[in-house]
């Protein structure tokens, strides 16, 4: 909202709110980074076990070249989780710039 739409909020309060928002966005970004790292660590176990990178595996999975094993379903879910957290991180970057 522009200044004309919120005349009742003082510049002090606006600054205070912006500091809080900046802190919240920073905290959420740290959560994203932690989640990406933890999920990546779990993917590394599968990468080592099957001698494939997660990108290679996911490409094969998408093309129907992998069997329906429990490990592969879990690995796929981990990769998709990483992608979702990365998307969230990108959205947070937009908030930090605004």
Buried (B, 14 or more C-beta within 10 A) or exposed (E): EEEEEEEEEEEEEEEEEEEEEEEEBEEBBEBBEEBBEBBBEBBEEBBEEBEBEBEEBBEEBEEEEBEEEEEBEBBBEBBEBBEBBEEBBEEBEEEEEE
